[in-house]
Each structure stands twice: as structure tokens, then as C-alpha cells.
């Protein structure tokens, strides 16, 4: 997970020993991430065959972890040469991973909705991704092999990748990179726990985006609460403590996340970040800020 540099270096040795002339990454976001790390270092074609809803295959972005710090970079050469979507390859995806992978993808679309670089085209892509994933996850809860729902989820994942690749992300992604890169928490599950709380943090400063998201999913409650309720319905992990996060490390996580300033609708205030993390750690409902 999180594309650690030492793993990439080992794979690079294997690549060179085989005199390979292309790369095929078959798997989830971590697998595709390793393929990207190798392709940008070698310049060979990269064929991505995603089996989850991470959306990494559709972005020119590479996140790598060095010395327990995860950093990202963007380069058109990082984008895979070819993407192959095969819905049959997603049918055996375990239900819990289906849910957390799908909510991870939703997070990309949600943060695009209040990005400073949002444009009308990406807004439409983001809302379609949110709607497709939200509705398909509810179907897949009772019908995990429903081909139409699996196809809609893949379409939503592609939309999420497009959003992530074209506009900047905010507090949600910064927190998840911190929790993953510095504390070793699993990627999709961390995104799942944090999303409703990050949305609640930005709620009053991105009200128009939140209203559009609520309308897109047909919810009768505010968008952060709707996603928290979705996770409760699906039975996903909902607390950072259940992922192994220590309560005494929350303060350090808030420090790391608030050091580098980045565009976000709500100002980055350390006390509020700590409150967000405490709610997420305990699995409490999101508190609108």
C-alpha cells in the first residue's frame, strides 16, 4: 500500500532483469500505483487492468511513500497508456472491499465538487460518479453479482479518477495521505472512515456543493450524514481506532496535516482538525462545522 519506494526499487530490479518492454498492472489501486511508479522510471507502455474502484488507472498522479511520508506528483507520463475495464474481474471482489473501494472513489468526486479549479465539465463528471457509486453500492449489498451495478460502479470509478486527475483535492485527501503514509492505515478503509467527517468540516463553506451532492443521491438528510448513514447500512468500518490508529497519535496527525497549506473551502484550524479526527477515531456521527 501507498507505493513505498523500497518496494518499487525491488520491482525495478526485477523489471531490468527480464528486459521487459511493457508493464501490465492487474489489481487494485496499490497495484496500479506500482505500475505507474515503474513506468515513469522506465518510459515503457503501461496497461492497467483495474479490479477495484480506486480510479488510479485514470489519473496522471502518483503517490509514493519515502521515510514514512507520502507525497504526490503529477505528470502526463504517469497516466497509463491503456485502461482495460472488465466487469467480470470485479465479481469476486469481497463485499467489504467493494464498499470501501467505492467510497474511496466517491471521495475523489466529492472533493472535486468544492475544488478551487472546478469547471462545469468536471462538476458533471463528479456528480455522475457520486450518483453511480452511491446507488450501485446499495444494490451490491443485496446482489453482489449484479452486472449492471458492477458496471455502474466501474463507470463511477473512472469518473472519480478523471476528477482526481483534473482538479485539486482538499482536506479529506490531505488527512488520508497523512494517516496512510505516516501511520500505515489502509487506503480505502481510511478514506471510508474520514469522508463524512471531512465533508462535515467543509459543510458551511461549501454549501452549494453539498446541496448538489445531496440532490444527486436523492437523500433527505445533509450530504455528510447521508454518507455516514450509507456506511452504517453497508456495515463498513467507521472508526479509525478499528484500523489500528492510536488515540494519542491524533494530535500528531493534526500537526502533519496542518503544516502545508493547500486550497480547502474551510480554513485549516488545528483545534477543528483535532475534533474531526477525534470524531473519526471514535466512530461518532459527523459534526457539521
Residue pairs with C-beta under 8 A, 6 or more apart in sequence:
1 30
1 180
1 186
1 187
2 30
2 33
2 63
2 64
2 65
2 70
2 180
2 181
2 187
3 30
3 33
3 34
3 36
3 37
3 62
3 63
3 64
3 65
4 64
4 65
4 66
5 64
5 65
5 66
7 34
8 34
8 37
8 38
8 41
8 64
11 34
11 37
11 38
12 38
12 41
12 42
15 23
15 38
15 42
20 44
21 44
21 45
22 44
22 45
22 46
22 47
23 35
23 38
23 39
23 42
23 44
23 45
23 46
23 47
24 35
24 46
24 47
24 49
25 31
25 32
25 34
25 35
25 36
25 46
25 47
25 48
25 49
25 80
26 49
26 51
26 89
27 49
27 50
27 51
27 52
28 50
28 51
28 52
28 54
28 101
29 50
29 52
29 54
29 55
29 56
29 101
29 104
29 187
29 188
30 187
32 48
32 50
32 54
32 56
32 57
32 80
33 56
33 62
33 63
35 46
35 48
35 80
36 46
36 56
36 62
36 78
36 80
37 62
37 64
38 46
39 45
39 46
39 77
39 78
39 80
39 81
40 62
40 75
40 77
40 78
43 77
45 81
45 82
46 80
46 81
46 82
47 80
47 81
47 82
47 83
47 84
48 56
48 57
48 80
48 82
48 83
48 84
49 83
49 84
49 86
49 89
50 56
50 57
50 83
50 85
50 154
50 157
51 89
51 90
51 93
52 90
52 93
52 97
52 101
52 157
52 188
53 90
53 98
53 101
53 102
53 104
53 105
53 133
53 153
53 154
53 156
53 157
53 160
54 101
54 104
54 105
54 157
54 161
54 187
54 188
55 104
55 105
55 108
55 157
55 158
55 159
55 160
55 161
55 162
55 164
56 161
57 80
57 83
57 161
58 79
58 83
58 157
58 158
58 160
58 161
58 162
58 164
58 165
59 78
59 79
59 161
59 162
59 164
59 165
60 74
60 75
60 76
60 77
60 78
60 79
60 165
61 72
61 73
61 74
61 78
61 164
61 165
62 72
62 73
62 74
62 75
62 78
63 70
63 71
63 72
63 177
63 181
64 70
64 71
64 72
64 73
65 71
65 180
65 181
68 181
68 182
69 181
69 182
70 177
70 178
70 180
70 181
70 182
71 181
72 177
74 165
79 165
83 158
85 154
85 158
87 147
87 150
87 151
87 154
90 98
90 150
90 153
90 154
91 144
91 145
91 147
91 150
93 101
95 140
95 141
95 144
96 235
96 236
96 237
97 188
98 137
98 140
98 144
98 153
99 137
99 140
99 141
99 192
99 231
99 234
99 235
99 236
100 188
100 189
100 191
100 192
100 236
100 237
101 157
101 188
102 133
102 136
102 137
102 153
102 156
102 157
103 133
103 137
103 188
103 191
103 192
103 195
103 227
103 230
103 231
103 236
104 187
104 188
104 191
104 192
105 129
105 133
105 156
105 157
105 159
105 160
105 161
106 129
106 130
106 133
106 134
106 156
106 160
106 195
106 227
107 160
107 172
107 173
107 176
107 191
107 194
107 195
107 198
108 129
108 160
108 161
108 163
108 164
108 169
109 125
109 126
109 127
109 129
109 130
109 133
109 156
109 159
109 160
109 163
110 126
110 130
110 172
110 195
110 199
110 213
110 223
111 163
111 169
111 170
111 172
111 173
112 118
112 122
112 123
112 125
112 126
112 163
112 164
112 166
112 167
112 169
113 123
113 126
113 127
113 206
113 209
113 212
113 213
114 170
114 202
114 205
114 206
114 209
114 265
115 122
115 167
115 168
115 169
115 170
115 263
116 168
116 263
117 166
117 167
117 168
118 167
119 167
122 162
122 163
122 166
122 167
123 212
125 159
125 162
125 163
126 159
126 163
127 212
127 213
127 216
128 155
128 156
128 159
129 155
129 156
129 157
129 158
129 159
129 160
129 163
130 156
130 213
130 216
130 217
131 156
131 216
131 217
132 152
132 153
132 155
132 156
132 159
133 152
133 153
133 156
133 157
133 160
134 216
134 217
134 230
135 149
135 152
135 217
136 149
136 150
136 152
136 153
136 156
137 153
137 230
137 234
138 230
138 233
138 234
139 146
139 148
139 149
140 146
140 149
140 150
140 153
141 233
141 234
143 149
168 262
168 263
170 198
170 202
170 262
170 263
170 264
170 265
171 198
171 201
171 202
171 257
171 264
171 266
171 268
171 273
172 191
172 194
172 195
172 198
172 199
174 257
174 260
174 262
174 264
175 194
175 198
175 253
175 257
175 273
175 276
175 277
176 187
176 190
176 191
176 194
178 253
178 256
178 257
179 185
179 190
179 194
179 240
179 245
179 253
180 186
180 187
180 190
182 252
182 253
182 256
183 245
183 249
183 253
184 244
185 240
185 243
185 244
185 245
186 243
189 236
189 237
189 243
190 240
190 243
192 231
192 236
192 237
192 238
193 237
193 238
193 239
193 240
193 243
193 280
193 283
194 240
194 280
195 227
196 224
196 225
196 227
196 228
196 231
196 285
196 286
197 224
197 276
197 277
197 279
197 280
197 286
197 287
198 276
199 210
199 223
199 224
199 227
199 286
200 224
200 276
200 286
200 287
200 288
200 289
201 266
201 272
201 273
201 276
201 289
202 210
202 264
202 265
202 266
202 289
203 210
203 222
203 223
203 224
203 288
203 289
204 266
204 288
204 289
205 265
205 266
206 265
206 266
209 265
210 222
210 223
210 224
211 223
213 223
214 221
214 222
214 223
214 226
217 223
217 226
219 226
221 229
222 288
224 286
224 288
225 285
225 286
228 238
228 285
228 286
231 238
232 238
237 243
238 283
239 280
239 281
239 282
239 283
240 277
240 280
240 281
241 247
241 281
241 282
241 283
242 283
245 253
245 281
247 281
250 274
250 277
250 278
250 281
251 274
253 277
254 270
254 273
254 274
254 277
255 270
257 268
257 273
258 268
258 270
258 273
261 268
266 272
266 289
272 289
275 287
279 285
279 286
279 287
